[in-house]
Amino acid sequence: MPLPKPKEKAEIPREIRMAEIRALEPADQNEMIVEGRAIVYDSPTVMYEIDGIKYYEVIQRGALDGTDLKDVPFKYNHSDSVMVMARTRNKTLELIPDDKGLLVRAKLANTTAGRDLYELIKRGDIDKMSFAFTVAEDSYDKETRTRTIKRFKRIWDVSAVDTPAYSDTFIAARSYFEAQAEAERQAAEAAEELRKRLIAKTYL
């Protein structure tokens, strides 16, 4: 009799957020350094507008405490098919948590891909970065329609990205807020149905 297969753990969805990136002028002209602030604490951001209602997200100060930052690569477009440009493991990528959030500084590899990416960032053709993460703890305030990320579990990668190509990378967050909007809609419909029933009873 075959043994039962172990239950697979539900995969926690990775989410992606955008930030600004720029090329620095290094003292050593052989270095190609780019920098951006991937996370800003306590800064509510409108993530989505659904049926004219705005939904916000804010990252709580200290959300990076205890986050797994041990081996984070710097990529282009989050792609596994392009060579890694820098990495925390060998200290070519620095992720620097501070009282404002998370500063990202990458020394790009002196390869064709690295040089091309640096030149495009320097010229401003690529001026956005994003980071992929999973959440360890969050909450949702129905009154303000605000999701608060209290603690990150892991930062998976940081990437320089082509903004138009990544207009759909907020899918995990969109799903989160769409679920909240649907829950609110159902609650409103249930309340309206109850109100109608109570009104009907008063006339019986």
Buried (B, 14 or more C-beta within 10 A) or exposed (E): EEEEEEEEEEEEEBBBBBBEBEBBEEEEEEEBBBBBBBBEBEEEEEBBEBEEEEBBBBBBEEBBEEBBBEEBBBBBBBEEEEBBBBBBEEEBBBBEBEEEBBBBBBBBBEEEBBEEBBEBBBEEEBBBBBBBBBBBEBEBEEEEBBBBBBBBBBBBBBBBBEEEEBEEBBEBBBEBBEEBBEEBEEEEEEEEEEEEEEEEEEEE
